[in-house]
Amino acid sequence: MSTGFSWFIFVWVFILISFMSIGGYFMFRKFLKVLPQADGKSKLDWQNHYVEKSRHLWTEESKDFLEELVSPVPTAFRDIAKHTIAAKIGQVALEHNASEVTREHCIEGYILATPKRDYRSLITFLEKNKIDYSAYKHLLKKA
């Protein structure tokens, strides 16, 4: 076996192990979301619950605003992010006993659904789009 071919095999094995590790990491994160919590429902069950319970509260304006909020998310992950954010917005609207999802519910739910590590980019996005989040700055201080 030639030295060049040996290096090719070595590099190819390294690439395969790297990709399998990355895929395994994301599969494990998804697995953790599916595990039941103390109440018997998983995080995904609760997300689906809030999306279904709040479906009638969404207006065209709030749907368009949700589209605007998820626009910075890469296309490959946008549907998942939209579902997660919509679930949190629906939860916020239901907790406030709202008759419809408003812009304020969307902003609060968007902040609550965003991981703390992404708060810097979230603030940049909100300020760039001139979205007033001053009433929810206290939620961002938990980071």
N, C-alpha and C positions, 0 to 999 in steps of 0.2 A: 504494500500500500504506500502511495507516495505521500510526502510531507504535506503538500498542498491539499490533497484529499482529506488527510487527517485533520488539518485545520478547519476545512469546510465542515466536517462532521462535528467537530468540537463547537464551532460557532453555531451551527444549526441546533445542536442539543441545548446550548445556552439560551438561544432565542425561544425554543419550544418551552423550556422550563420557565422562562420569564413570562411568556404569555399565559401559560397554565396557572402560574402563581397569581397573576393579575386577575384572571377570570375567576379563580378560586376565591380570591378576596371578595369580589363583588357578589359571587354566589353565596358566600358565608354571610355577608351583610343582609342579603335578601332572605336567607334562611332565618336569621335572627328576627326579622320583621314578621315572619309567619308564625313564630312560636307563640303559643298562648301566654297571656299575662295572668296576673292573679285573678282577674275577673272572668277568665275563660276565653276572652277574645284577643286576637292578635292585633298588632298595630294596623295591619292591612284591613282586618275586619272593621276596625273603628273608622278608618278612612272611608271605606265603602259605605258604612252606616251613615256618616255625616254627609257624604255626597248625595246619597239617596234621599235622606231626610230633608235636605235643603234644596233639592233640585227645583222645586216649585217657587223658590224665593229669588232665583236668578233672573235678572232682566237682561235685555240685549246690551244695555250700557255697562252693566257689571261684567258680562261675559267679554265684552270688548276690552274693558279695563284689565281683566285677568290676562287676556292675550298680550296686552302691553307689558304687564308685569313679568310674564315668563319669556319675553322676547330676548333677554340676554342669555338665557339658558341654551346651550348647544342643541341643535336640532335633534340629535340622537336621543337626548334625555328629556326633551321638552314635554312630551306627553306624560311621562311619569311625574315630572315636576309640577305640571299643571294639575294633575289629579291630587297630589299631595297638598299643594297650596289651596286648591278648591275645597278639599276636605277641611282644612284648618279654617278657611273663611266661612264655610258652612257651619262649623262648630261655633265660631264666634257669633254669627248671625242668630243661630238657634239659642245660644246662651243669653243673648240680648232680647229674645222674643221678638225679633224683627219681622215685619211684614214683607220685606224684600231685602236683598243684599245690596248694601250701599257702598259707595266709594270708601267710606271710613272703615267698614267691615273688611273690605279688600286690603286696605293698607295694614290694618292691625293683623289680619290673618297672614298676610305676606311676611310681615316681620316675625310673627310667631313660628311660621313654617320654615323660615330660613335658618340654617345652622349658624351658630355663633361665629364660627371661623369665617363665614362669608359676610359678616356685618359691614366690613369696610367697603366691599364692592356693592352691597345693597344700598348703603348711604350714598355712594357715588352715583349709582343709577337713579335713585330718587331725586337727588339734587340736579342731575343732568336733565331730567325730564320735568323739573319744576313741580314735583309732587310734594305737597306739604305734609310732612310727617311729624311736625312739632308736638302734636298731642300724644305721640307714641314714643318719644325719646326715652321715656323711663323704661320701656321694654328693651331698648338697645343698651342700657347701662348694665344689664346682667352679664354682659360679656366679660 
